[in-house]
Amino acid sequence: MGSGPDISIIVPCFNAERYLGTCLESLAAQRTPDIEMIFIDDGSTDGTGAILDGFRNTEPRARVYHVSNEGVSAARNRGISLATGRYIAFLDADDALEGNALAALYQTAVRTGAQIISANHTLFDIECGNRVPIEIEPVVQQPSEIVREIIHMHRIYNNIWNKLYASELFADGLRLDERVSIGEDALLNLQLYLHAQRVAHVNEKTYVYRIHSGSAMSSIEHYTEAHKPMLSSMEEILRREHVKELYFRDFLQSAIWLDEKEHGIRDTMSRFNTEIRPLVLNGIDATRIPVRDKGIFRAVRSGSFPWFYYFTRACEKVTGRKWGIRR
């Protein structure tokens, strides 16, 4: 990787014939910088493969690979291994790029020397035609603070399709976790930002995330259960990178929020000590907990945290301020 074009853009495709035309048009419109388009046809059974082959015949920058169905993460990982560009970008087959997307990202990368460049994007509901801009305010400048935002499920920093990555970040074999089907973007970004030394953000909206009935996130049943693999992998990454203590409060809050979102405060706290607490405390070195988090850590370790949480949430309702672990 890194010796060919400026950008390798990876597009996993599975039964996408209904939406693929708009995606391909937006790619063809990217005239600068020098790019290669890597399409992974992930075992499609509709006309996706034929559409991609036809596009390749008219677009010299396009490369198409037809493979058996292994899932979107495996397709993206295959694309990463095939990429030859100095930078890597991702595009989903049912989404689209704005006309200046890759130029804006690449120019920022060259100007700043950043290894990861994020950008704003637009949510577009295909059925009703509604467009909603998604913007960062304020922009976070430090990779270590972006890691904190990712743990808190940030709506821009978590995604991989609104960014440009230096290919060197993948040189050691860093890839998407193919065991995780929800939140795999966040897990990859968590590791990439932990390894990045310089990052940047583009205020322009470069990506159009198109929402429709077949979108991956359009309907998730049993929200908490669906996100458990992601949460477990996140804990493993933080522990492996020796930063779990640094982000103790953040991981605790995220673990609670994922459960509370579906089950509510009462049910979540009734199960906290038996179902959430073990994961939160796993592998923790108490001596490395930041001073500001030691009180909360002691409450979790002693089993008294649910009562602390009830109290702080009650204080929030009375005062209108955020207390305790909440940001």
Order of alpha helices (4+ residues) and beta strands (2+ residues): beta-alpha-beta-alpha-beta-alpha-beta-beta-alpha-beta-beta-alpha-beta-alpha-beta-alpha-alpha-alpha-alpha-alpha
